[in-house]
Amino acid sequence: MKDKKQPFEETKITGFFDKNTKFKGDLEFKGSFRIDGRFKGNINSESTLIIGDNGKVEADIKIGSTSVSGEVKGTIQAKEKVEIHSSGRVSGTIITPKLIVEEGAFLEANCQTTDKIPQASPPKMPQDKNDMKDVKTEQKAGQKT
């Protein structure tokens, strides 16, 4: 008998760093992820990131939404919302359509509430032969003779 795959639930916590965990690097995930330990690096996901009361994060965060009860230093770019609870501390930059800050929260950040979250643009490729000549000319002009 074959095991049936369970359907993926976006709201279910699929990953967790406990309070005694220290991690440095890049984190990508699907579903919700909770950090109660220490994290330093980059976080990229379309899902939900939860920073628990003991969580300390120093990162460039690109996320669907996030809830902060711990501490975050860095840039948060959220497509849906950023929520900072009364025990939360955020320092850095926040770009999101919805920002919720509870009374008592610490917020020292440059905040932009906008629906237009900047995306990394792909490198521009020359469209035709004339554009290619311009690229070669620019390269020659920059060379030392």
C-alpha positions in Angstrom: 0.0 0.0 0.0 1.4 3.4 -1.0 1.6 6.2 1.4 -0.5 9.2 0.3 1.3 12.5 0.3 -0.2 15.1 2.6 -1.2 18.3 0.9 1.1 21.2 1.7 -0.4 23.7 4.1 1.0 27.2 3.8 0.1 28.2 7.4 1.6 25.1 9.1 5.0 25.6 10.7 7.4 23.6 8.6 10.7 24.7 10.2 12.0 25.8 13.6 15.2 27.1 15.2 15.0 26.6 18.9 16.3 29.1 21.5 19.7 27.3 21.8 20.3 27.3 18.0 22.8 29.6 16.3 22.8 29.6 12.5 24.7 31.7 9.9 23.9 31.6 6.2 21.0 31.7 3.7 17.5 30.4 4.6 14.8 29.6 2.1 11.6 27.8 3.0 7.9 27.1 2.1 5.3 27.1 4.8 5.8 29.0 8.0 9.2 29.1 9.8 9.8 30.1 13.4 13.1 31.4 14.8 13.6 31.4 18.6 17.4 31.2 18.4 20.0 33.3 16.7 20.2 33.8 12.9 22.6 35.9 10.8 22.4 36.0 7.0 19.7 36.2 4.3 16.1 34.9 4.4 14.0 34.5 1.3 10.5 33.1 1.2 7.0 33.8 -0.1 5.6 32.5 3.2 5.5 33.6 6.8 8.4 34.1 9.1 7.8 34.2 12.9 10.5 35.7 15.2 9.7 34.3 18.7 10.4 36.1 22.0 13.9 34.7 22.2 14.7 35.1 18.5 17.6 37.4 17.4 17.9 37.9 13.7 20.5 40.0 11.8 19.5 39.6 8.2 18.3 40.9 4.8 14.8 39.5 4.8 12.6 39.1 1.7 9.3 37.5 2.8 5.6 37.1 2.3 4.8 38.3 5.8 6.5 38.4 9.2 5.6 38.6 12.9 8.3 39.9 15.3 8.2 39.2 19.0 12.0 39.1 19.3 14.7 41.2 17.8 15.5 42.0 14.1 18.4 44.1 12.7 18.5 44.6 9.0 16.2 45.0 6.1 12.7 43.5 5.9 10.9 43.5 2.6 7.4 41.9 3.0 4.9 41.5 0.2 1.9 41.3 2.6 2.7 42.7 6.1 5.1 43.2 8.9 3.7 42.9 12.5 5.8 44.0 15.5 4.4 42.8 18.8 4.9 44.6 22.1 8.0 42.6 23.0 9.5 43.1 19.5 12.5 45.2 18.6 13.3 46.1 15.0 16.2 48.3 13.7 16.9 48.9 10.1 14.6 49.3 7.1 11.0 48.0 6.5 9.3 48.0 3.1 5.8 46.6 3.2 2.2 47.4 2.2 0.9 46.9 5.8 2.9 47.7 9.0 1.4 46.9 12.4 3.2 48.0 15.5 1.8 47.2 18.9 2.1 49.6 21.9 5.4 49.0 23.7 7.3 47.7 20.6 10.7 49.2 19.8 11.0 50.5 16.3 14.1 52.3 14.9 13.7 52.0 11.2 13.2 53.7 7.9 9.7 52.5 7.0 8.0 52.6 3.6 4.4 51.4 3.3 4.0 50.6 -0.4 2.5 47.9 -2.6 5.6 48.1 -4.8 8.2 45.9 -3.3 11.5 46.3 -5.3 12.5 43.1 -7.1 16.0 42.3 -8.3 16.1 43.1 -12.0 17.7 40.7 -14.4 20.8 41.9 -16.3 19.9 43.8 -19.5 20.8 41.9 -22.6 21.5 43.7 -25.9 18.4 43.6 -28.2 20.1 43.9 -31.6 23.5 44.2 -33.3 23.6 48.0 -32.8 23.2 47.6 -29.0 26.1 45.1 -29.1 28.3 47.6 -30.8 27.6 50.1 -28.0 28.7 47.5 -25.5 32.0 46.9 -27.3 32.6 50.7 -27.7 32.0 51.2 -24.0 34.5 48.4 -23.2 37.1 49.9 -25.5 36.6 53.4 -24.1 37.2 52.1 -20.6 40.4 50.2 -21.5 43.8 51.8 -20.8 46.0 52.4 -23.8 
